[in-house]
Amino acid sequence: MKKSKKRLKLIFILLVTLFLTGCWDRIEIEEFAFVSVIGLDEGEDGMLRITFQITNPQIGTSTKVQVDEPPSDIITFLSEDLVASRDLASTSIARRLTFSHAKAFIVSEDLAKSNKFYPIIEATQRDRDIRRELNLIVCKEDAADFIRNNRPPFDIRASKYYEFLTSRWEDVGFVPLSTLHKFSLRTLDDMGLFLVTYATTKPDHPKTHLDSEGDIIAGQLDKIDENPMQMMGSAVFKEGKMIGKLTGDETRLALILRPTVQTNNILATFPDPLKEGEKISAKLVRGKNKIKITITDDYPIIDVKIPLTLSIASIPSNIDYVKNQSNQKLLIAAIEKRLETVTMELIKKTQEEFGAEPFLWSQVARKKFWLYKDFRDYNWSEKYKNAKITVKYDVKIEDFGKQNRPPKI
């Protein structure tokens, strides 16, 4: 009987020991310092200049505790490598750094144009602490200056600010969706261009006469604001290296030309065809594109039809486009002609200046080949330079807002 009791006690102790082993490497949450933004610049002697914006966890939470502390701390230092730099940061930060809550990866334009950029980005993704959903942003100035100069008035938590800001691409289309994951996929695929969000905190020669609202790139918007940050347009990458830029309008068109709908709530203006100098504003909703690609030995033949539904928001000229059907047909024809003209200008730019396409048409073209090897041997990017392309818009006006006729003045 005594032996049985001893055996039971021994089994109980062993079972309890098994459950307790899961806590041996526990780390309390207050021991962590959460990096919300990572900045990368070229440093001296081939090193990297790394910037961390570290969120203060006591600021911006729902608990109403008055804390007289800054919302974040920004630290910049030289390091050989991004991942190893976490230990180097411990020279001044007592807590353990983690990238698990980081939202943005800011890279200077100078580094993005260098051959070092892609190997650096690819190497960092091996670290389990760096998430591939991180938003990639190229800035005109040094990333360290961009992070320090960016002072959002409403969002004191940097991670929330960048999360909200980058998610706006889906509504406005002036910037693309550019995550580390998509950048790696597109670069390894090597079948076209990849677009990365472009931003700056140093305005330079603001444009006061615009052909349309998106006819600018970050830094060219004429605005008065305590926060100098502007995010507009895209940096163009080919084979992992930045080779050029697109304006906000060009970025929108590139997203509209893609096979799948990515932006569907665009507000745009068009010249009034019956009154020079006036603009008509409308909300655009894109349908499913019809992309037909015919493969020949020398070049592909690409025909694209884009259905667009417009909801007219304002007609400042007060011309009757609602009841007058001939005016309405004239307006639709003018919008289609303008869209086709600017689209063909963008396509020509990609063929002659960049030598590849950002429209993801390669995903449609590869279905024309039995084997992926055959598609790679075809050399899509090289053949695209001489592609014969036609783009047609099919515009329909859904409504003219709350007014059926112009007001009588």
Secondary structure, DSSP 8 states (H G I E B T S, - for coil): -HHHHHHHHHHHHHHHHHHHGGGTT---GGGEEEEEEEEEEE-GGG-EEEEEEEE-TTSSSSS-----S-SEEEEEEEES-TTTHHHHGGGT--SEEE-TT--EEEEEHHHHTSTTHHHHHHHHTTSTTS-TT-EEEEESS-HHHHHHH---SS--SHHHHHHHHHHTHHHH-SS---BHHHHHHHHHHTSS-EEEEEEESS--S-BSS-SSTT---TT-B----SS--EEEEEEEEETTEEEEEE-HHHHHHHHHTSSS-----EEEEEE-TTSTT-EEEEEEEE---EEEEEE-SS-EEEEEEEEEEEEEEE-TT----SS-HHHHHHHHHHHHHHHHHHHHHHHHHIIIIISS-SS-THHHHGGGSSSHHHHHHH-HHHHHTT-EEEEEEEEEEEE-TT-SS----
